[in-house]
Amino acid sequence: MITRLTPQDASFFRLESSRNPMHIGSLAIVRVAPEDPGDGSACVDYQTLLDLVDSRLSMVPRYRRRVREVPFKLGRPVWVEDSRFDLTYHVRRSALPTPGSDEQLYELVGRLSSRPLDPSRPLWEMYLIEGLSDDRCAIFTKTHSALVDGDTALEIGHVILDSGPSPRVVATDTWVAHREPGEVELLGMSLAEMATQPAAAWEVVRDAGANASAVVAAAGKAVDAAVSRVRAAGRTAPDSPFNTSISRCRRFDIARTDLEDYRRIRRHFDCSINDAILAVMTGALRIFLQSRGEVLVESAVLRAVVPMSVYVDGPPDDTARPASEVSSFLIDLPVGEQNPVMRLSHISHATAENSRHERAVRARTLVHMAGFAPASLHAMSVRAASTFAEHTFNLVITNAPGPQRPMYIGGARMLEMYPVSPLLRNQASSIGITSYDGRVFYGLNADREAMADIAVLAAAVRESMEEMLGACV
C-alpha cells in the first residue's frame, strides 16, 4: 500500500537534522517482578516484549512502513511497506550495570534521544533497558513526529498498554510485506497525479522554491489561525538562556509530584489543574533563572507554547478521562513575580482568555482507546508548536493526562511514565508533563551543552510545589 505523506507529515520528515532529531520519546518504568505474587502481574523480559509488539503492530500499521522520496522531488514523500521489515532491529535490548541507578537511566535516555532515527527504515525504535535497581526495568520508545498524528496514526504506547495484568487478546496478524515500488513507479505515480490533479502540480511548483519555514506553514488548519495572529502582532519572545544554538547531544532529567497536590491548589484557588501545573512550572523556571544569576524584574516573563490544553469532561476530580478536544496557544509565564498566588492568578486569566479564542483540535481516536497513553497527545503538541514562528516563544511545555489507574505492559505493572519531547530549532529545552495513576511526571529534555544544569530545574519543580502548597493555608 502506497500513501502520500500529508503536508504536515512531510514537513516533519524534512525538518530532521543531526542537531534536531524530530522524534517523540516515551519512558516507562516497569516492575520486573510482581510486588504481590497474588495480584496476577507478571515479569517482563525481551522475548515477552518482542512478542507483545509483534502481536499489536496491526493496530499501528505505519510502524511497518518507511518513507520514500519521489525522484526529483516531484511530489511529497510516500509511505511504503518495508519489504525487509525486521522487528528485532526496532525492538532492542540494553542494560545498566546492576544495580543501575535512576541517574544512570536518565543519562542513557539522553544518549538515546540524541541519535536520529534511520530514515531508510520505519521511523521508530524501542529499548528494553534492564538492570535497573529495585526489581525494575525501563522501556524507552522513540517515534518520529512524522509518523504520529494522534488521530489516524497513534504512538505505539497506545497499543502495548493494557488496563489489567492479563494482556488483551487481539486479532491474529497475517501481515505479509508487499513488493516495494521502484523509482520509476514512484515517478510515474507522481506524474499521473500531477496530470489529473492541478493542485498536486501546483504544490510541486510551490515547494520547489519553498524554504523550510514555508513548508511548515502548510500545517493543519487547526493551528493556522493562531500562527497568523502571532505573526501579525509581531510578538517577539524575550531573550532567555532557553534560546540558543544547540548541539547534537542531549541531557534528560525528571521530577515527580503528586496529583492530589494540584487538586488541593485547584480547590483552594478555584483554578484548573492545568493552571496549577503551569504555576508550579513557572515557579521552577524562576528558581532556575535565579540560580544562573539572572536579574528578574517584576515584569519579566518567559513565553511558552502550550500546544495542547486537554480539558477534562468528567466530574471535578475525574482527571482520568481526557476530553475529545485540545487547543493551542502562547502564554507569558510571569517568572518575575515573587508571589506564587499572583503567578497563578496571571496564568489563570491568560488561559481563560486563550480558551475563548483558540480553535480546538479533535482527538477522537485517543479518547476511545482502551489502553490510553498520552504519547500521541505529546506528538500532536510538538506538531502544533512547530507552526509558531521561531522567535515568538522561549520554550515548549506539553501537558497530557494519562490513565489514573494502574496500566500494564506484557502483564508487568507500569510504575511511572515520562514524555521525552524533541528540541525545536534554537530551543535548548523542552518540558513534557504527564499524569498517571495519581502522580504527575515531568520529563525534561535539554541540550547537553547549553543546559548542563538541567538537574537544577528538576529540583526546582519540587521547591516550587512546596512554595505553592505553602500558600494554600
N, C-alpha and C positions, 0 to 999 in steps of 0.2 A: 504494500500500500504506500503510495506516494502522496504526501500532502505538503502544501507550501506553508512555510512559517508565516505567521501573522506579521504585520509591520512591527509590532512591539517585540515579538519573539526575535525577529531579525535584528532589531536594534540592540538587544542584549547580547546576541551572539557576536555582533561586530564590535561591540564596546569592549570585549575581552582583551586584556593585555597582561603582560607579565607582572606589572605593578598593580593592576586592578582586576584580579580574577573575579568573575561575576557569579560565583556560586553561593547559594544559601546553605548554611550549615545547621545541624541539629545534634546536640549532645544529650544522650540519655544515660543516666546512671542506673544500673540494673543489679538486683541481688542475685549472686551466683547460686547460692544455696538457700532453700526456704528457711525463713526465720522461725516459722512454726511448721513442722513436718505435717501437721494435720490440716493446713489451710489449702491444700490442693495445688500450691505453686510448685514449679519445677526448676531445674537447673537450666542454664543456657550455655551452650558451647558453640563452636564454629559450625559443626555439621547441622545442629539444630537451627541456627540462624540461616545457613545456606538453604536448607530445605524449606524454611518458612518463607524466605524471599522468593524462592523458585515457585512456590505454590500460590503466591499473591501477585506475581508480575502481570498476570492477565488483567488485573484491576487497574494497572497503570501502564498501558501499552507503550507510551513514549519511552519507557525505560529500556525498551529493546530496539529503539530507533536511534539512528545517528543523523547528523546534519551533513548534507552535501551541498556545496556551492554549485550554481549553474555556470557552465562555461561562459567566459567573457562578462560575467555578472549580469546576464540578460534575465533578470527576474530575481526575486527573493530566494534564499536557500530553501531546500526542501527537507522534510523528514522522510527517511527511507529505513526500512527494516535492515538491521545489521546482520548480514549473511554469515558473519563469523562471530556472532554473539557468544561470549564466554562469561558465564555468571561468576566464575571464580576470579576473573580479572577484576570485577567490580566489587564483590564482597571479599574483603581482605581481613587478614589476621595480624594483630600487633600485640605487643606485651610490654608492660613496665617491669623494672627489676623488683621482684617480690620482696617485701610488701610495698607496692607502689603508692606514693602519696598523691593527694589531690593536686598539689603543686606540680608534680611531675606529669600528671594527666593534662593539666592546662597548658603546660609547655609543649606537650606533644600535639595537642589540638591546634595551638598556634602554628606549629610547623606544618601540620597537615593542611591548615587553612591557607598557608602561603603558596601552595602548589596549585597551579592551574590544572584543570581537567584536560584530558587528552581529547582534542577536537575530532580525531579520527574514529572515536568510539562513542557509544551512548554517554551522555554528559552527566554521569553520576558515579559516586564511589561510596562504599560503606565499610567501616572498620570495626571489627570486634577487638576491643582493647582489653586484654586480660592482665592479671597480676595486681589489680587494684586492691588496696587493703580492706579489711573488714568484710570479706566474702562478697565483694562487689566486682563488677566489670563495667565497661562503658561501651556504648555503641555510638559511633560518630558517623553521621551521614552528610555528604555534601552533594548538592544537586544544582546544576546550572540554572540561573534565573530564566533563561530562555525556555527551559523545559516545563516549568510550573507556572500555570496561570491562575490556579486557585478555583477554577470552575470546571472546565472540561479536562484539565490535566492537573493532578494533585501530586503533592510530595509523598514519597514512599512511606513516611511515618503514618500516614492515614490508614494504610492497609496492613502494616505489620503489627499494629497495636490491637489488642483485644481487651474487652471490658471484664474478662474473667480469666482465671488461670488455665482454663481449657480452651485452646485455640479454636476459633470458629471454623466450621467446615465450609470451604468454597468449592465452586465447580472445578472439575479436573481441567487442567490447561493442556490443550493439544496443539500448542503453537509450533509451527514449522517455519523456518526462515524462508522468505521468498527471495528470488533472484534479485540482486541489486541492479538498478538501471545503469547503463553505461553513459559516458559523457555525451555521445551523440543522441541518445534517447532523451536525456535531460534537456539538451539544447533544442531538440525538435519539439518537446513538450512546451517549452517556453515560447518558441517562435509561433507555435499554433495558438497559444493563449494570447499572444500579442496581436495576432491577426484577427482573432474573433472578439477580443475584449479591448477596446480602445483605452480603457482605464489602466489595464496592465501595461500597455505600451507607454502610456504617459508616465507611469510610475518608474519604468526603466530609465526613461529620459531624465526625469527629475532626479532620481537617485544617482545618476551618473555624475552630476555636478554638485551633489549634496555633501555637506560635511557631516560629521557625527552628530552634532547638535541638531541639525535639521532632521536627521533620521529619527532621533529620539523624540522630536516634536510630533512625530506621527503616532505617538502612543494613544492609548484608549480615550474615548470621548469623555469618560467619567472624570478625568482629571484635567482635561484641556481648559475648562473654564477657570479653574484655579490658577493654572500656569499663566494664562493670558492676563488675569488680574494682577498677579505678582509682577510680571514683566512691565505691564502698563504703568504700574505705580512706581517702578524704578527702585524698589526696595533692595538695598544692599545690606547684607549682614555685617555686623560689627567685626572688627579684627579679633581673632582669638587663636590660641595655640591648637585648636582643633582643625584649623585650615592651613595646610602647608603641603609641600611636595612630599610624597610618601615613597617608601622603599618597597622591595618585593617581599619583605618578611613581616610576620605578624606576632603579636602577643595576645593572649587570651586570659581573662580572669572573670570571676563570678562574684555575685552577692546573693545571699538567701535571706528572705524575710517571710513573716507570717501574714497570710491573707487576713486574718482576724484583726491585725493591727490597722490595716487600711479600712476595714469595716468600722472600726472604732472611730477613726478620723472622719469617715463619712457621716456617721451618726452624730458626732459632736458638732461638725461644722456644716451639715446639710449640703454636702457636695457629692460628686460621683466618685467611685473608686478610681476611675481613670484620672480624675483631678488629684486625688490623694497621691497616686503613684507619681504623677508629674511633679507634684510639690516636693515629694521626698527626693526625686532625682534632681530637682533644681537646687535643693539644699546641698546635695552631694557635690554638684558641679561648683557651687560657691566655695565649699571647703577645698575642693581640688584646686581651683584657681588661686585661692589664698595660699595654699601650700607651695605654689610656684612663684609667690611674691607679686602676684597681680594686684594692682591697686583698684579696688572696686568702688566706684561712686554709687550713690543710691539708685541712679537711673540706669546702671549697667544691665545689659541683657545678653543672653545668648539666643539666637534664633534657631529653632528646631523645626524640622519637618516631622510631623506626627502623622504619617500617611494613613494609618488605618485606625480609626477610633471605633471599637467594637461595642455596640450598645447591647445591654442585657435586656431580654424581653420577658424574663421571669420575675418572680417576686423579688423584693429588695435584697434579700440575702442569697438569692439563687444565681450565683455567678458561674454555674456550670454550663449554662446554655447561652451560646453566642447568638445574637440576633442575625438576621439574614442581610443586613446592610452594614457597610463600612464606609467611612468618608476620609477625606484627605485635606490637611490644612497646615499652614505655617503658624507658629506660636512663639511669642517672645517670652523666654523664661527669665524672671526677674532675679538674676543672681546677685544684683547689688543690694537687694532688700534684706535687711538684717532680721526682720521679724518673720518667723515662719508662718504665722497666721496671715500676715499681709501677702506673703508669697502665694499661699493657697488661694486667697481672695482674688489676686490678679489672674491667676491661672483659671479659676472657675469662671470669671467673667469672660475671659478670652475664649475658652472652649464653648461657652454658651453662645457667644456671638458667632463663632465659626459654624456651629451646628445649625444656625438659622440660614446660612448662605451656601454651605458646601453641598454638592450633589453626592448622593450615595452610590456606592458600587455594590452590585449584587454579588452574593457569595452563597447561592442556594445550595450548591453541592456540599459545601463544608458543613452546613448545619445538620444535614441528614446522614452524615457518615457515622456508622456505629462506633468506629474506633477513632473518633475525632482527635486530631493532633493539630497544634497551631502552626506548624512549619509552613503550610501553604499560605496562611494569612501573612506570615512574615515575608514570604516571597512576593505576595501582592503588594506589601508595604514598600519593598525595595523598588518594585516597578513604579509605584506612584512617586516615590522620592526622586527617581531619576528624571522625571519630567520637569522638575523645577530647575530654573536657571541656576548654574553652578554657584554664583556669588550671592544668592539670595538667602542662604541658610548656613549655619555653622556645623550642625550635626543632625543625624537621623536617629530618632527614638521610635522603635516599633513596639507596640504593646498588643499582644494577642492572648486571649484567655484559652486555657486548656481545660480538660475534664477535671471535675472536682471529686473524683473517686479514683481508687487505685486502678491502674492500667497494667497490662502485661505484654511482654514480648516473648513469644515462644514458651509461654507458661511461666516465665520468670517475672517477678514484680518489678515495675519501674519505680524507682525512688525519687529521681529528680530529672528535670528536662530543661535544657538551656538552648536558646537560639544563638546562632553564630552568624550575624549578618555581614555581608561584604562591605568593604570600604569603597565609596564612590570617589571620583576624581578629586584630589586635594582634600579629602576627608580623612583625618588622622584617627578617627574612632567612630564606631557605630555601637549603639546600645539596643539590645533586644531584651524584651521583658515578656515572661510567660507565667501565668498562674497555673498551678496543678496541685490537686489533692491537698488543698488548704495552705499552700505556700506560694510565694511569688519569687521567681528565679530571674536574676539579671545575668545576661551574657554580655560581656564587654570585650569586643574585638577591637584591636588597635594596631597601628603601625609600630613595629618593633623599635625603630629609632626615634620617631617623633613623640611616642608615648611610652617611654621606658618606665614611667611611673604610674602605669595603669592600675597597679595594686592599690595606690593611694585613693583612686576614685572608687574602687571596690569597697575599701574600708569606710570611705566617706558615706556610702549608702546607709550603712548601719548607724553611723553617727547622726546622720540627718534624720533617720527614723526615730531615734531616741529624742531628738530635739522636737520633732513633730508630736510625738506622744506626750512629751512634757507639757505641750500647750493644751492638751485635752484634759484639763483639770478645772 
